[in-house]
Amino acid sequence: MFILCNITKIQKGDNIMDYIENLGKKNTITTLEIAEMMGIEHWQVLRKLEGQEKGGKHSKGFIEILSDNNIVVADYFEKSSYIDAQGKERPCYKVTRLGCDFLANKFTGEKGILFTAKYVKRFDEMEKQIKKAELPMTYRDAVAQLLESLDREEELKQQLDVSKDWYSIKRVAALNGVHWKTFSWRTLKEVGLEMGYEVKKIFDANYGEVNTYHKDVWEKVYPEYEI
């Protein structure tokens, strides 16, 4: 699954011109996506970027080499993080198109060719999305776009507030460190209907739109698990 990293979060009180400027920020993909494109493990990509300690000796990674030679690393790679399936924060990097060009030159043979084809297509898709969005041509248009964004943010906030009492299977699994197949959605649905709670679709920051079940239902069906 691709992760788009050039999304700008709009807050109340943001300067409208700063917002317009943010629309033009660089597109990036993550090292998670790069690992998937190359068919290798994520840690292997991180090792290339960060280097490693082996036999008591330090082997420099690409980032350290660039930095030591006064090359702006942020033009290529930006430190970031993501939440894994267990709900834990893990390190990753956002990689610009320039960074992908750099990596493609370091991977030879079929793996490098396939990676180049995939990332070029991905950045082309992102550029087309930006063109569709179209930058507001006037201050008035920019204000209207900002207000629309704030309305969407407020709607999302309301959904997240509701989600405090509603839990998806993957969310409960992550909270308890168990596999999501531990829980039966059929049982949760049946007991929920008996208790007067229908299944509710709610936006989850980690999993997108998911089916959720009221905490009272969870506590009745699975009292041994933390909610």
Residue, then its C-alpha position, 0 to 999 in steps of 0.5 A: m500500500f502506497i503512503l502519500c507523504n506530501i499531505t499538508k495538515i491545516q489548522k485554525g489560525d494558519n496563515i493562508m499564504d503559508y497554506i498556499e506555499n505548503l501546497g507546493k512542497k516536495n512529493t515523497i514516498t517512504t522507505l517502506e514503499i521502496a522496500e516493497m518496490m525492490g522486494i527486500e526487507h525494510w531494514q535492508v533499506l535503512r541499513k543502506l541509508e544509516g550504515q551499520e556496525k560490523g565486527g567492531k567497525h562502523s560502515k557509513g551509510f548514504i546519509e552520513i556520507l552525504s552529510d560529511n561532504n556538506i550535501v543537504v541530506a533533506d534534498y534526498f531523505e527526511k527522517s520520519s516514523y510510522i505505526d506498525a500493526q502492533g501499534k508501535e512507532r518505528p523509524c522510516y524515511k521520506v524519500t524525494r524523487l532526487g533520493c529515489d534517483f540516487l538509490a536507483n543508481k546504487f541498485t544494479g541489475e533487474k532489481g534496480i531496473l524494476f525499482t526505477a520503473k515503479y518509483v517513476k510511475r508513482f511520482d507521475e501519479m502524485e504529480k497528476q493528483i496535484k494538477k487535478a487539485e489545482l492551486p487557487m488562482t486568487y486570494r478569495d479562492a485560497v480562502a474558500q479552499l482553506l475553509e473547506s479543508l477546515d470543515r473536513e478537519e472538524e468532521l474528522k475530529q467529530q468522528l474521532d471523538v465518537s471512536k473513543d467508545w467504538y473499537s475496531i478488531k485491529r485496534v483492540a488486537a494492537l492494544n493487547g498485542v494479539h493477532w486480530k483473528t483472535f476476535s470474531w466479528r460475527t459474534l461481536k455483531e450478533v451480541g451488539l445487535e442484541m444489546g442495541y448497538e449496530v456496527k458503526k463505520i468510523f475513520d481510524a488514523n491507522y487503518g482508514e474506514v473500519n467496522t467498529y463495535h461499542k466498548d460495552v459489546w467488547e466488554k461483554v464478549y471479551p471481558e479478559y481483554e483491555i479496552 
